[in-house]
Amino acid sequence: MIQPQRRHFAVTVEQAASEAPTLASLVALTRESSARFKLVEPLIPPMLRASIKPGPIDGDQWCLLVANNACAAKMKQLLPAMAAHLRVKGYPTADIRLKVLR
């Protein structure tokens, strides 16, 4: 039996995502998380911005990844204002949670 010749070629992440529904949904969630973060970033004190990264979205819950407990304590105070700001901008974020990276 003759094996068909395979042609190997590189594809971009966008091309791969468009051909795989699961990957496409992950890319969309990552983009939405980044968009939300850009909206709330001005609300974060400048000294803390480098310690916070956008995290996953799970339903109506969004996660922010923080570098340490001190940063999480300060961010906890800002969460109500961030959630309100996101709702005004059209993102139905009912809950923002924090995850401390260790």
C-alpha positions in Angstrom: 0.0 0.0 0.0 1.3 3.4 -0.9 1.3 6.0 1.8 0.1 9.5 0.8 2.8 12.1 0.9 2.4 14.5 3.8 3.3 18.0 3.4 4.5 19.7 6.6 4.1 23.4 6.8 3.9 26.0 9.5 0.6 27.6 10.4 0.0 30.6 12.6 -1.8 30.4 15.9 -4.8 32.2 14.4 -5.0 29.6 11.5 -4.8 26.7 14.0 -7.4 28.3 16.2 -9.8 28.8 13.4 -9.6 25.1 12.5 -10.0 23.8 16.0 -13.2 25.0 17.8 -11.9 24.3 21.3 -8.7 26.3 20.7 -10.8 29.1 19.0 -12.9 29.5 22.1 -9.8 29.6 24.3 -8.3 32.3 22.1 -11.5 34.3 22.3 -11.6 34.1 26.1 -8.0 35.1 26.3 -8.7 38.2 24.1 -11.7 39.1 26.2 -9.7 38.8 29.4 -7.0 41.0 28.0 -9.6 43.6 26.9 -11.1 43.6 30.3 -7.7 44.1 31.9 -7.0 47.1 29.6 -10.2 48.7 30.8 -9.5 48.3 34.5 -5.7 48.9 34.3 -6.1 52.7 34.9 -7.8 51.9 38.2 -4.8 49.9 39.5 -2.2 52.0 41.3 0.9 52.3 39.1 3.2 50.6 41.6 1.0 47.4 41.4 0.4 47.2 37.7 3.5 45.0 37.0 2.3 42.5 39.7 -1.1 41.9 38.1 -2.0 39.9 35.0 -5.3 39.0 33.4 -6.5 35.5 34.1 -9.2 33.1 32.9 -12.8 33.8 32.5 -15.2 31.2 33.7 -18.8 32.1 33.0 -19.5 35.4 34.6 -16.4 35.1 36.9 -13.1 36.7 35.9 -9.8 36.0 37.6 -6.9 38.4 38.1 -3.5 36.8 38.8 -1.5 38.7 41.5 2.1 38.3 42.5 1.8 38.2 46.3 -0.6 38.5 49.3 0.2 42.2 49.8 -0.9 43.0 46.3 -4.0 40.8 46.7 -5.0 42.7 49.9 -4.8 46.1 48.1 -6.6 44.7 45.0 -9.4 43.3 47.1 -10.3 46.9 48.0 -10.4 47.9 44.3 -12.6 45.0 43.1 -16.0 46.7 43.6 -14.9 49.7 41.5 -13.4 47.5 38.8 -16.6 45.4 38.6 -18.7 48.5 38.3 -16.4 50.0 35.7 -16.6 46.8 33.6 -20.4 46.8 33.8 -20.6 50.4 32.6 -18.4 49.4 29.7 -20.7 46.5 28.7 -18.9 43.5 30.3 -21.3 41.4 32.5 -18.7 40.7 35.2 -20.6 39.7 38.3 -17.6 38.5 40.2 -13.8 39.2 40.0 -11.6 36.9 42.0 -8.0 37.0 42.8 -5.4 34.2 42.6 -2.1 34.7 44.2 0.7 33.1 42.1 3.3 31.4 44.2 
